[in-house]
Amino acid sequence: MQDTVDGFSYGVVTPLVAYLMACLSGALGLRCTTRAMLVTRSWRPGWLALGSAAIGSGIWTMHFVAMMGFTIENTPIRYDWLMTFASLAVAVVMVGVGIFIVGYRGASGTALFTGGTVTGLGIASMHYLGMAGMHLDGQLEYNTLTVALSVVIAMTAATAALWAAGQVRGFLWSVGAALVMGVAVTGMHYTGMAAVEVHVHGTTDPAVGGQPAELLAPMLIGPLALLLAAAVVVLFDPLMVVGMPTPVLAERKPGIPAHTAPRRIRHPAHQPGHHPRRPLVHRRPRTPQNR
């Protein structure tokens, strides 16, 4: 029996909060990615890892905030804890792979396409793995074309966001990239939810899994604490706001002499009416001397 599915049981509240959460995590993660491109290689992994954790945990939190508004008429829903947090790990790892590719290879060409594709697939994998963790007295079926469309949306928008982050053009540029990333995550989520058809068997409460409200506490405490930490790091780094690159010193390698710039000798410019002073010459006195 096919039952009524409602993805907006709280109206526009859950979509709006979910979009804002996606934009916040995207802004922090992409700013960390931008910062990683401005520093030496010794600091780059730390910034990229922080950006990966911010985006991964942020889209995971966005997904379950949006799922708070997902209900099935007269059918209780529970979530498998292990599958739910496994989707968090998948999101962080796959988004991290895409960000590290762009962070080390640059936001252009094959590296950008590969990084955006992996990041988009990470977003989609997190969504459908989280949906697989749902327990209800029924069965979920997906429309294949709509699922494929949701994946394409995620990959395209993620690629565009990584490209914008790689341009290193200041804070406002990264804000625009974060808005694009928010569209990627929420657009992919609700497109994927439009592909769902639920065939219920009855109204029995599932024996395993936690209720959606029970997931709210760890969802807010863990990932939001990580987002707060990332925000503190971003705010206390002055280069994150102005977007100015730091001078990267040339790395000296064994056996290769350092290149030194030739010293320039500055000569005074010739000015009209200015004559150089002649050197002093000791002249013999004209007065006769006693011999």
NUVEX-171699 format. One record per atom (N, C-alpha, C): x, y, z. Coordinates in steps of 0.1 Angstrom, whole numbers, plus 5000, padded with zeros to 4 digits. Example, Ala and Ser with C-alpha at 12.3 -4.5 7.8 and 13.67 -1.06 7.14 Angstrom:
2
513249435078/512349555078/513249675078/512849785071/513749895071/512950005079/
This chain:
291
500849885000/500050005000/500950125000/500750224990/501450344990/500850444999/501650505007/501150605017/501550745014/500950845020/501250985018/502551025024/503451085017/504751135022/504751285022/505151335033/505251485035/506651525039/507351605030/508651645033/508751785040/507551845042/507551985047/506551995058/506551905068/505551895079/505652015088/506852085088/507052205096/507052335087/506452325075/506452435066/507852465060/508152595059/509352645053/510552645064/510252615076/511252625087/512352535084/512152405082/513152305081/513952335068/513352365056/514152395044/515052515046/514552615053/515252735054/516452715064/516252645075/517352615084/518352525078/517852435070/518752345063/519652415053/519052505046/519852585036/520852675043/520452735054/521452825061/522552735067/522252615072/523352535077/524252495066/523752465054/524552425043/525452545038/524952665038/525652785035/526752805045/526452795058/527452815068/528652725067/528352595066/529352495065/530152515052/529452545041/530152575028/531052695029/530652805036/531452925037/532752895045/532552825056/533752785064/534752695057/534152595051/534952495044/535752555032/535052635024/535652685012/536652795016/536352875026/537352965031/538652895035/538452785042/539652705046/540452655034/539652615023/540252575011/541052685004/540452805004/541052924998/542352955006/542252945019/543452975028/544552875025/544152755023/545252645020/546052675008/545352744998/546152774986/547052894987/547052954999/547853075001/549053055010/549152935015/550252905025/551152805019/552252785026/553252685022/552652545024/553352445018/552852305019/552852245033/553652305042/553652245055/552252275063/551652385060/550352425066/549152375058/549352345046/548252315037/547352205042/547952085046/547051975050/546152015061/546552095071/545752125082/544552205078/544752305069/543652385064/542652305056/543152215048/542252135039/541452035048/542151975058/541451885067/540351955075/540552085079/539552155086/538452195077/538752225064/537652255055/536852135052/537452015051/536751895048/535751865059/536251875072/535451845083/534251935084/534552065081/533452165082/532352135072/532752115059/531752085049/531051955051/531751845055/531251715057/530251715068/530651765080/529651765091/528551865089/528751975081/527652065079/526652015070/526951945059/525951885050/525251765057/525951695066/525251585074/524251645083/524651755090/523651825099/522451875091/522751935079/521751985071/520751875067/521251765063/520451655059/519451615070/519851605082/518951555092/518151665098/518551785096/517551895099/516451895090/516751875077/515651865067/514851745069/515451635074/514651515076/513751525088/513851625096/512951645107/511551675102/511551735090/510251765084/509651655075/510351535074/509951425066/509051335075/507851315071/506951225078/506151145068/505751025073/504850935065/503550925073/502450935066/501150935073/500950805080/500650825093/500350705102/501450595103/502650635100/503750535100/504950595108/505350535119/506450585127/507750555119/508750645121/510050635114/511150635125/512050545124/513250535133/514450535124/515650565130/516850575123/517950485130/518650405121/519750325126/520950415130/521350395142/522450485147/523750465139/524150335137/525350305130/525350355116/524250335109/524150375095/524150525094/523550595104/523450735104/524850805106/525650755115/526950815117/527950765107/527650645100/528550605089/528350705077/527150755076/526950855065/527750985068/527951015081/528751135084/530251105080/530750985083/532150955080/532350955064/531350905057/531450905042/531451045037/530651135043/530651265038/531951335040/532551325052/533751395055/534951335047/534951205045/536051145037/536051185023/534851165016/534751185002/534851334999/534251425007/534451565005/535951605007/536551535017/537951565019/538851525007/538551415001/539251374989/539151474978/537951524975/537751624965/538451754968/538451804981/539051924985/540551914984/541151804988/542551784988/543051784973/542251724964/542651724950/542751874945/541751954948/541752084943/542852174951/542952144963/543952214971/545352194967/545752084961/547152054957/547352064942/546252044934/546452054920/545852174914/545152254922/544552384916/543152364911/542452474911/541052474907/540952494892/541452404884/541352424870/541552284863/540952264851/541252144843/540752024850/541551914848/541151784853/541051774868/541951844875/541851844890/540551904895/540052004889/538752064893/537651974890/537651914878/536551814874/536551694883/537751644886/537851524895/537451564909/537951674915/537551714928/536051744930/535451814920/534051844921/533251724919/533651624911/532851504910/532951424922/534051404928/534151334941/533451394952/533551534953/532751604963/531251584961/530751604949/529351584946/528851444949/529751344946/529351204949/529351184964/530251254971/530251244986/528951294992/528451404987/527151464991/526051364988/526051314976/524951224973/525051094981/526251044983/526450914991/525950935005/526251055011/525851075024/524251075025/523651135015/522151145015/521551005014/521950925005/521250805003/521650695013/522850715019/523250625030/522450655042/522150785044/521350825055/519850775054/519450785041/518050735038/518050585040/519150505037/519150365040/519050335054/519450425063/519350405077/517950415083/516950455075/515650465080/514950335082/514250315093/513550195096/512050235097/511250165090/509750185090/509150055086/507850045089/507149925085/506649935070/507649935061/507349945047/508649945039/508549985027/509649975018/509850105010/511050155008/511350275000/511750234986/511150304976/511550284962/511950414956/512850414947/513350544941/513150544926/512850654921/512750684907/514250704902/514650614892/516050614888/516450744882/515650804873/515950924866/516051044876/515151054886/515251154895/516451144904/516851024908/518051004916/519251044908/519351014895/520451054886/520551204885/519351264884/519351414884/519851474897/519551414908/520051474921/521551464922/522151354917/523551334917/524251434908/523651454896/524251554886/524151694892/523151724899/523051854906/524151874916/524351774924/525351774935/526751794928/527051714918/528451724912/528651864905/527651904898/527752034891/527952154900/527152164910/527252274920/528452264928/528852144932/530152124940/531352164931/531352134919/532452174910/532452324909/531352394907/531252534906/531752604919/531352544930/531752604943/533252594945/533852474942/535352464943/536052554933/535552574921/536152664912/536152804918/535052844923/534952984929/535952994941/536052894949/536952894960/538452904956/538752844944/540152844940/540552974933/539553064931/539953194924/540653284934/540553264947/541253344957/541053494955/539753534955/539453674952/538753744964/539053704976/538553774988/537353704994/536853775004/535753715013/534453705005/534053814998/532753814991/532653704981/533853674974/533853564964/533553434971/534153414983/533853284990/532453274995/531853394998/530453395002/529553344991/529853394979/529053354967/529253204965/530453154967/530753014965/529952934975/529852984988/529052914998/527652904995/527053014989/525653014985/525452904974/526452894965/526352784955/526352654961/527252634971/527352504978/526052474985/525452574991/524152554998/523052504988/523052564976/522152514966/522452374962/523752344961/524152204958/523552104968/523752134980/523352034991/521852024992/521152144994/519752144996/518952104983/519452154972/518852114959/518951964957/520151904960/520251764958/519351684968/519251734980/518551664990/517051664986/516451774983/515051774980/514751714966/515651714957/515451634945/515451494947/516451444956/516451304960/515251264968/514651354976/513451314983/512251304974/512251384963/511151374953/511151244946/512351174946/512351044940/511850924948/511550954961/511150854970/509650814969/509350684968/508050634970/508050534981/507050544990/506950465002/505750365001/506050245002/505050135002/505050075016/504050115024/503950075038/503149935039/503549865049/502949735052/501949745063/502049845072/501249865083/501649985091/501149995103/501550105112/502250065124/502949955123/503749905135/504949985137/505250015149/506450095153/507649995151/508750035143/509849955142/510549915155/511049795156/511649755168/513049805171/513749845161/515149895162/515250035157/516250105162/516550245157/516050345167/516550475165/516050585174/515150675166/514350745174/513450835169/514150965164/513551035154/514251155149/514651255160/513751275170/514151365180/515351325188/515551195189/516651145197/518051175190/517951195177/519251225169/519551365170/518651455175/518851595174/519951635183/520051585195/521051625205/522551595200/522851475196/524251455191/524451525178/523451545170/523551615157/523951765160/523351825170/523751955173/524951975181/525251885190/526451895199/527751875191/527751765184/529051725177/529351815165/528651795154/528951875142/528952025144/527952075152/527852215153/529052275162/529552185171/530752225178/531952235169/532052145160/533052145150/532952275141/531752305137/531552425129/531952545136/531552555149/531952665157/533452685159/534152565160/535652575161/536252625148/535652575137/536152625124/535852775122/534752815127/534452955126/535353045134/535752995146/536653075154/538053085147/538552975141/539752975134/539753065122/538653065115/538553155104/538453305108/537753335118/537653475123/538953535128/539753445135/540953495141/542153495131/541953455119/542953455109/542753585100/543553685101/543253805093/543253795078/544053695073/544053675058/542753615053/541953555062/540753495057/539753605053/539853725058/538853835055/539353915043/540653955043/541154035032/541453955020/541753825022/542153745010/543453775004/544353835011/545753865006/546653745008/547453704998/548353595000/549453635008/549953535016/551153545024/552353515015/553453595018/554653565010/555253425013/555253345002/555753205004/557253205001/558053165010/559453165009/559853045000/560853064992/561352954984/561952844992/561552724989/562052614997/563452564991/564452565000/565752524995/565852374995/566352314984/566452174983/567952134984/568252024989/569651984990/570351974976/571552034975/572252024963/571952134953/570952224956/570552324947/570752464954/571652544948/571952674955/570752764954/570552844964/569452934964/569753044955/568753094948/568853204938/568753334945/569753414943/569753544949/569653644939/568953744941/568753854931/569953944931/570353984919/571554074918/571254204925/572254254931/572154384938/572254494927/571354594929/571354704920/572054824926/572854894918/573455014923/572755134917/572255204926/571355314922/572255444920/572155494908/572955614905/572055734906/572555844911/571655964912/571256014898/570056054897/569556094884/570156224881/570356244867/570956374863/569956484863/570256594870/569256704870/569856824864/569056904857/569557024851/570157114861/571357174857/572057264865/572857194876/572857074876/573656994886/574956944880/576056984886/577356934880/578056854891/578556744887/579356664897/580556734902/580756714915/581956784921/583256714917/584256804914/585556744909/586356704922/587156604920/587956564932/588956674935/589256684948/590256784952/591656744948/592456844943/593856824939/594756914948/595756854954/596656934962/597557014953/597457144954/598357234946/599557284954/600557304947/601857354953/601657504956/602057554967/601957704970/602757784960/602257904957/602957994947/604058074954/604058084967/605058164974/606458094973/607458174971/608858104971/609158044984/609857934983/610257864995/611857864996/612257865008/613657865010/614257725007/615357724999/615857604995/617157575003/
